[in-house]
Amino acid sequence: MTATTGRAGAAGRSGAGRAGGRGRPRLRRVLLAVWLPVVLLALWWAVSAQSDSPYFPPLADILDELHDEWIAGDATLQLLPSLRNLAVGFAAGSLLGVLAGALLWRLPVVRRATSPIVYFLYVLPAPALLPAMIALFGLGEVRQMALIAFGATWPALLNTLDGMRGIDQVKFDTARAMRFSGLRTVWQVVLPGASPQIAAGLRAGLQVSIILMVVSEMVAAREGIGYFILEAQTVFAITTMWTGILVLSVVGTVLNSAFVGVERRVLRWYHGSRQAGSGAP
């Protein structure tokens, strides 16, 4: 009885030790992620505290205005159309890019024939297409979604193509030897092999989409956070303008963190194998 109790106590202490050991690296990662933003905010607060420039107001004034506009006020309504356009444009561009990249990988002749056009459109600055988008789609939300989709397409397309082209040919030979069907080969060979690169392309496309969301709302728009920032600057409400910039940075950070969290959950096997290979905790 005593021996059993002792073993149970030792096992409990061992489990608690392992849990504590897992918690410490997680706490270190959190601290490493937040220390620099905290330091920068503290420096901003200190440097701007005595500022009397109308273009560089004290951070305390900006935070007070942020509370009045975005928490107590109704400025949060400007986020809804922005996030809606971002979601639709990013989803459409990402889907189109992944499908087009897979098609170009599957059809080498088409890939070689269209390669100059693909890279020409890839390097074309998307904001330069705003006048064309207005001419094609008018002043409504469709042209904003179309511009975001255009920008999100190319990172997804090129990373999908590179990811699929980088799969080891031995894996395809093994799949043929095991008589995999085409669908099973795609599901068990192509997608696992290319998914890390595809995820990298989607993440890059998300950053481009956020930028284009703001740019599209600063031209011929009547709502959205980009419109909010530009309108505040136009009427010289500089403190209000800074609140929009802060909210935009928070939104971008949250979206990027959410994407990384989903990616790590979906590609848990990939990140686990990398950590095991590198010996990282």
Summary of the structure (lengths in Angstrom):
residues: 281
radius of gyration: 24.9
end to end distance: 37.1
largest distance: 84.0
contacts: 800
relative contact order: 0.10
helix: 85%
strand: 0%
